[in-house]
Amino acid sequence: MHRFFLDLPLSTGQILAAPQDRAHQLIRVLRISEGEQIVVFNGKGGEFEATIGSIQGHHCTIEVGVFHDVQTESSLQVQLYQGIPKKDKLEFIAQKITEIGVHELIPVISQHCASRSTRREDRIVKIIEEAAEQSGRVQLMRYGGAVAYAQALERSREADLRMIAWEREKETGLADIHHRFPEAQTIAVFVGPEGGWAESEIELASKSGVVPFSLGPRIWRTETAGIVIPALVLQEWTCGRR
């Protein structure tokens, strides 16, 4: 069954006009018919059964039905502080970590970033919405504009645990950190851009209480690390639970 994010207040019994972009998708792309069943959600938790009402030209209505308190969000909140990568890699990372269940993505401007700003912000937000639709999430992953490295360190202080991936760390792995901080409920993970973190950035992170950890003997691409590390953190701290 098709599933759609609607940035609107939703309630059972409501009849609403589909937003223009959704109406186009429903009518022109999916060629959906009146009376067909869909699922809608607005990112506030849970989802609704819904029915396509009248279709007139480029417009259609949606009849909101029964609410289901679906629970698909992880109890562990993972925040990814991602050094801004080249080209459209941030879009790819955003898509995949939304599917995985990451709570928030924060692009970080660091010394080795090829770009000092993110591009196509609206496009990234749209990708997050589509990934939430596909993956069954009932809340959208949070996403904001790029922040400077020092600002990112300060912002991450709210987390129970803060970690930074560093290829020169040889001893401490994720399992070691989990053993030390098994009860953490909010985890901030820092992943560097192409070229990794500058040594001065690692020193600043360590002084701030951020724990460097190893990815093993091989060097990962930033887009690999940005996706795999959050998945490993979710698995390690929840043992496969939500």
C-alpha positions, -999 to +999 in steps of 0.1 A: +000+000+000+013+035-009+024+056+020+027+094+020+040+121+043+017+151+046+030+182+064-005+189+077-026+184+109-044+150+105-074+136+123-099+107+117-128+118+096-110+147+080-114+154+043-085+174+029-073+186-005-041+169-014-012+194-017-002+201-053+029+180-054+011+150-038-019+154-061+005+153-091+022+122-077-011+104-070-029+113-103-001+116-129+027+094-116+009+066-097-023+069-117-043+061-086-081+059-087-109+072-065-116+049-036-081+034-035-066+029+000-034+046+011-016+054+044-007+089+055+014+103+084+026+138+094+057+129+114+040+135+148+038+097+155+016+070+143-002+068+109-037+069+094-056+047+070-069+069+042-089+068+010-086+088-022-118+108-026-127+128-056-103+133-085-109+164-107-082+173-132-050+179-113-067+179-079-079+153-055-091+149-020-080+125+008-104+111+033-085+104+066-095+072+083-085+052+114-054+061+133-028+035+142-003+041+169+025+024+150+058+023+168+088+022+144+111+047+160+142+036+179+143+042+217+180+051+211+185+086+196+215+087+173+227+121+161+251+120+132+275+149+130+288+145+094+317+164+079+304+179+047+313+156+018+318+164-018+290+166-045+258+148-037+271+124-011+253+141+017+220+134-001+229+097-002+238+096+034+206+114+044+185+088+026+202+058+040+204+069+077+167+079+076+160+043+066+182+030+093+165+051+120+189+079+128+173+107+149+192+137+135+217+147+108+239+177+114+264+187+086+297+199+100+322+224+085+357+211+094+392+218+082+393+192+055+359+199+040+359+205+003+328+226+007+319+251+034+282+248+030+256+222+020+238+225-012+202+218-023+187+220+013+152+216+000+163+185-020+178+169+011+146+175+031+125+159+003+148+129+003+143+125+041+106+126+036+106+100+008+129+077+028+106+080+058+076+070+036+095+040+021+110+027+054+078+030+075+090+056+099+064+077+117+087+106+125+110+125+102+147+125+109+157+160+120+179+180+097+193+215+099+219+237+082+256+233+085+275+243+117+311+250+124+331+222+141+335+241+174+298+248+174+290+212+167+311+201+197+292+225+219+258+215+205+265+178+211+270+183+248+233+174+253+240+138+243+246+111+269+276+099+249+297+116+223+321+096+200+343+106+170+356+081+144+393+084+139+415+062+117+445+067+140+428+053+170+440+017+173+426+004+206+391+016+214+363+002+194+325+005+196+321-026+217+346-011+243+326+022+244+294+002+248+308-017+277+317+017+294+284+035+286+257+008+282+229+030+294+233+058+269+200+069+253+213+097+232+245+092+212+263+118+191+286+103+165+311+125+146+323+113+111+349+132+091+347+144+055+371+132+028+405+136+043+393+129+078+397+150+108+427+173+115+447+163+145+439+196+161+402+187+158+407+154+175+426+171+203+397+196+207+372+168+207+391+149+233+394+179+256+356+184+252+349+148+264+343+132+230+357+097+228+378+087+197+371+052+184+385+029+158+369+015+127+395-013+124+425-016+101+409-003+069+401+032+058+364+038+050+350+064+026+331+091+044+298+080+029+304+045+040+313+056+076+283+080+077+259+051+070+275+020+086+286+036+119+251+047+129+238+013+120+264-004+141+257+020+170+220+012+169+227-025+167+253-024+195+232-004+220+198-019+213+209-055+206+184-056+176+155-040+196+139-008+185 
